[in-house]
């Protein structure tokens, strides 16, 4: 049977998005699940940034571990390959001292948490990071540090998780945020996935959706 898979970012949502997301067979959210509410309630997979300060802040805080969406999820994905980030560390440390802990790897702690809470655990293979670097560098001459967690999860879903007959849709992706991600190139790459029928989206990127009342 075909499935509907929603990949839900932490951006803004239209009032109708929550219902459409909750009706999907699989809902994937990110990190601290700020998308819960306007982006619906159902949560099947949590995809986390598993290196650096954000990872440490999540996995070592009781509030994250006990978040209702985190508890509801049946699977936990780590989007960053520890070996790949270990290779990045010397260059980042010398060029951007403020990122001295950017590559600190917390994958083992997330794996332990998944085991404790009986969640399936996946570390997204390095090949997706390497593939994205090639695709993004073909779209931009600007330097960047790493692809975003959202793009890593999207590429993994369409590359390995979704079957040919499944529908994969995006919501809550504004492609704005930390300047270490190449958001303009990421937007262009995702639009190419949409045009090839690999993805669909609930609303056009770059247009801020009206937030629900309340």
C-alpha positions as CSV (number, residue, x, y, z in Angstrom):
1,X,0.0,0.0,0.0
2,X,1.2,3.5,-0.7
3,X,1.9,5.9,2.2
4,X,1.7,9.6,2.7
5,X,4.8,11.0,4.4
6,X,5.0,14.5,5.8
7,X,8.3,16.2,6.5
8,X,7.5,19.1,8.8
9,X,9.9,21.9,9.3
10,X,9.9,24.5,12.1
11,X,8.7,27.4,10.0
12,X,5.2,28.8,9.6
13,X,1.9,27.1,8.7
14,X,-1.3,27.8,7.0
15,X,-4.5,27.1,9.0
16,X,-5.3,24.0,7.0
17,X,-1.8,22.5,7.3
18,X,-2.3,20.8,10.7
19,X,-5.2,18.6,9.5
20,X,-3.4,17.6,6.3
21,X,-0.2,16.7,8.3
22,X,-2.1,14.7,11.0
23,X,-3.8,12.7,8.3
24,X,-0.5,11.4,6.9
25,X,0.7,7.9,7.6
26,X,4.1,9.1,8.7
27,X,5.0,12.5,10.2
28,X,8.7,13.5,10.6
29,X,9.6,16.5,12.8
30,X,12.9,18.1,13.8
31,X,14.9,18.6,17.0
32,X,12.7,20.2,19.6
33,X,9.4,19.8,17.6
34,X,8.5,23.5,17.5
35,X,6.2,22.6,14.6
36,X,3.8,20.9,17.0
37,X,0.6,22.9,17.2
38,X,0.2,24.9,14.0
39,X,1.9,22.0,12.2
40,X,-0.4,19.3,13.7
41,X,0.2,16.9,16.6
42,X,1.1,13.6,15.1
43,X,4.7,12.6,15.4
44,X,6.2,9.4,14.2
45,X,9.9,10.3,13.6
46,X,12.2,12.8,15.2
47,X,15.2,13.9,13.1
48,X,17.8,15.5,15.3
49,X,20.9,17.5,14.7
50,X,23.3,15.3,16.7
51,X,26.4,17.4,16.9
52,X,27.4,20.6,18.6
53,X,25.5,22.8,21.1
54,X,22.0,22.1,19.9
55,X,22.5,18.3,20.3
56,X,24.0,18.7,23.8
57,X,21.1,21.0,24.8
58,X,18.5,18.5,23.6
59,X,19.8,15.1,24.8
60,X,21.0,16.3,28.2
61,X,17.8,18.2,29.1
62,X,14.9,16.4,30.8
63,X,12.4,18.8,29.2
64,X,13.4,17.5,25.7
65,X,13.4,13.9,26.8
66,X,9.9,14.3,28.2
67,X,8.4,16.4,25.5
68,X,5.1,14.8,24.4
69,X,6.1,14.7,20.7
70,X,9.4,13.1,21.5
71,X,7.7,10.5,23.6
72,X,5.1,9.8,21.0
73,X,7.6,9.2,18.2
74,X,8.4,5.6,17.4
75,X,11.7,6.4,15.6
76,X,14.7,8.7,16.1
77,X,17.1,9.7,13.3
78,X,20.5,11.4,13.7
79,X,21.1,13.4,10.5
80,X,24.8,14.0,10.9
81,X,27.6,11.4,10.3
82,X,30.1,11.6,13.2
83,X,33.1,10.6,11.0
84,X,32.2,13.3,8.4
85,X,32.1,16.0,11.1
86,X,35.3,14.8,12.7
87,X,37.0,15.5,9.3
88,X,35.5,19.0,9.3
89,X,36.7,19.8,12.8
90,X,40.3,21.0,12.2
91,X,39.3,23.4,9.4
92,X,36.3,24.8,11.3
93,X,38.4,25.2,14.5
94,X,41.0,27.2,12.6
95,X,38.7,29.3,10.5
96,X,35.8,29.8,12.9
97,X,36.9,29.5,16.5
98,X,33.3,30.2,17.7
99,X,32.4,26.8,16.2
100,X,35.0,25.0,18.3
101,X,32.3,22.5,19.6
102,X,30.3,22.3,16.3
103,X,31.6,18.8,15.6
104,X,31.2,17.3,19.1
105,X,29.3,14.1,18.4
106,X,26.3,13.0,20.6
107,X,25.1,10.2,18.4
108,X,25.8,7.5,21.1
109,X,23.7,9.4,23.6
110,X,20.8,9.7,21.2
111,X,21.1,6.0,20.4
112,X,21.0,5.2,24.1
113,X,17.9,7.3,24.6
114,X,16.2,5.6,21.6
115,X,17.0,2.2,23.2
116,X,15.7,3.3,26.6
117,X,12.4,4.6,25.1
118,X,12.0,1.6,22.6
119,X,12.4,3.7,19.5
120,X,13.9,2.6,16.3
121,X,17.2,4.3,15.7
122,X,18.8,5.4,12.5
123,X,22.0,7.3,11.8
124,X,21.6,8.7,8.3
125,X,24.5,7.4,6.2
126,X,27.3,9.7,5.2
127,X,26.6,9.2,1.5
128,X,23.7,11.6,1.7
129,X,25.8,14.4,3.1
130,X,28.4,13.8,0.4
131,X,25.8,13.7,-2.3
132,X,24.2,16.9,-1.1
133,X,27.6,18.7,-1.1
134,X,28.0,17.8,-4.8
135,X,24.5,18.9,-5.7
136,X,24.6,22.1,-3.7
137,X,28.1,23.1,-5.0
138,X,26.8,22.8,-8.5
139,X,24.1,25.4,-7.6
140,X,26.1,28.0,-5.7
141,X,29.6,29.4,-5.7
142,X,29.1,30.7,-2.1
143,X,30.9,28.9,0.7
144,X,28.8,27.2,3.4
145,X,29.5,24.9,6.3
146,X,27.0,22.0,6.0
147,X,23.6,21.2,4.5
148,X,20.7,21.8,6.9
149,X,19.2,19.0,8.9
150,X,16.0,19.5,7.0
151,X,17.6,18.9,3.7
152,X,19.5,15.9,5.0
153,X,16.2,14.3,6.1
154,X,14.4,15.1,2.9
155,X,17.1,13.6,0.8
156,X,17.2,10.5,3.0
157,X,13.5,10.0,2.8
158,X,13.3,10.3,-1.0
159,X,16.5,8.3,-1.4
160,X,15.8,5.4,0.9
161,X,12.6,5.6,3.0
162,X,9.9,6.3,0.6
163,X,8.7,3.7,-2.0
164,X,8.0,4.7,-5.6
165,X,4.3,4.9,-4.9
166,X,4.5,6.9,-1.7
167,X,3.6,10.6,-1.5
168,X,6.2,12.8,0.3
169,X,5.1,16.3,1.2
170,X,6.8,19.2,2.9
171,X,5.3,21.8,5.3
172,X,6.9,24.5,7.5
173,X,10.0,25.0,5.4
174,X,10.9,28.7,5.0
175,X,14.6,28.1,4.2
176,X,15.8,30.8,6.5
177,X,18.1,30.6,9.5
178,X,21.7,30.0,10.4
179,X,24.0,31.4,7.7
180,X,26.2,28.3,7.7
181,X,23.5,26.6,5.6
182,X,23.2,27.4,1.9
183,X,19.5,28.1,2.0
184,X,19.1,29.7,-1.5
185,X,20.8,26.7,-3.1
186,X,18.7,24.3,-0.9
187,X,15.5,26.0,-1.9
188,X,16.5,25.6,-5.6
189,X,17.4,22.0,-5.1
190,X,14.1,21.2,-3.4
191,X,12.2,22.9,-6.2
192,X,14.0,20.6,-8.6
193,X,12.8,17.6,-6.5
194,X,9.3,19.0,-6.7
195,X,9.4,19.5,-10.4
196,X,10.6,15.9,-10.9
197,X,7.7,14.6,-8.8
198,X,9.8,13.4,-5.9
199,X,8.1,15.8,-3.5
200,X,5.0,18.0,-3.1
201,X,4.5,20.9,-0.8
202,X,1.5,22.3,1.1
203,X,2.3,25.9,0.3
204,X,4.8,27.9,-1.8
205,X,8.3,28.4,-0.3
206,X,9.1,32.0,0.6
207,X,5.6,33.0,1.4
208,X,4.9,33.5,5.1
209,X,1.7,31.7,6.0
210,X,-0.9,33.2,8.2
211,X,-0.7,31.8,11.7
212,X,-3.8,30.2,13.2
213,X,-5.7,32.2,15.9
214,X,-5.2,31.2,19.5
